[in-house]
């Protein structure tokens, strides 16, 4: 369990790929540098797609938490 407190929570649970990433990107465009986002997703491919996108865009992946009991992931990203 992460102790990161996000500025913005993007709840994309239930959305299929590429929906969660697209929802995160949409929120990202509105934010400022230093904003921390938490993407909540039930789509397992997001745990691979989001880190690749973060690397490609030069932002920072802070953490990925799997909430096994609840069936979703929290992916924390900081806009650089």
N, C-alpha and C positions, 0 to 999 in steps of 0.2 A: 504494500500500500504506500503510495507516494505521499510526501508531505508538501507537495507543491500546491500553492493556491493560485488557480488560474484567474486571469482577468475576464476571460470570455469562455463560456462552456458551450460547445457545439454538440447538441444531442442528436446524433444521427443513427441511434439504435433502431434497427429494423430496416434501414435502407441498404440496398444491395450495391455492390461495386458498379460504377465508380462514384455513387452517390455520396458516401461519407467524405471522400476526398474533395469532391466538388463543393460540398457544404462548407468544409474548412476553408477552401480557397476563397469562396465568396465572403466569408467573415474576415479573412486575412486582408483582403483588398481594402477593407474599411478601417483597419487598425493602424496604429502607429508603431514605430520601432520600440522594442522593449515589451510589447504586449505579449502575455502568456496565454495560450489557448489550450483548452482541454477538449479533444475530440473523443466523444463517447460513441463506440461503434460495436455492433454485433457481427460485423463482416470481418472474418478472419484475414482476408486479403489486405485490409487496411493496415495491419501490423507490418506489412512489407511495402505496400504502396506509399504510405505516408512518409516513412523514413527515406525512400528513394526520392520523393518529391522535395523533401526538406533539403537533402544533399544537393539536388539539382538547382534549387533556388537560393542556396547559401544561407538558409535560416538555421535554427538550432533545435535539434531534437533533445528534449530534456529528460524524458522518461516514457516508458511504456509499462502500464500496469494491466495485468490480466485479472479480472474479477471472475474467477472460475465459477464460484457459487451462483453468481448473477448472470453469467453468460455474455459478458461484454468486456471490451478493452477500453482503457483510458490512455490516450496518446497525448503527451504534453509537448507543445512546440512554442518556441519563442521567435517572434518576428524580429529580424535583425535589420 
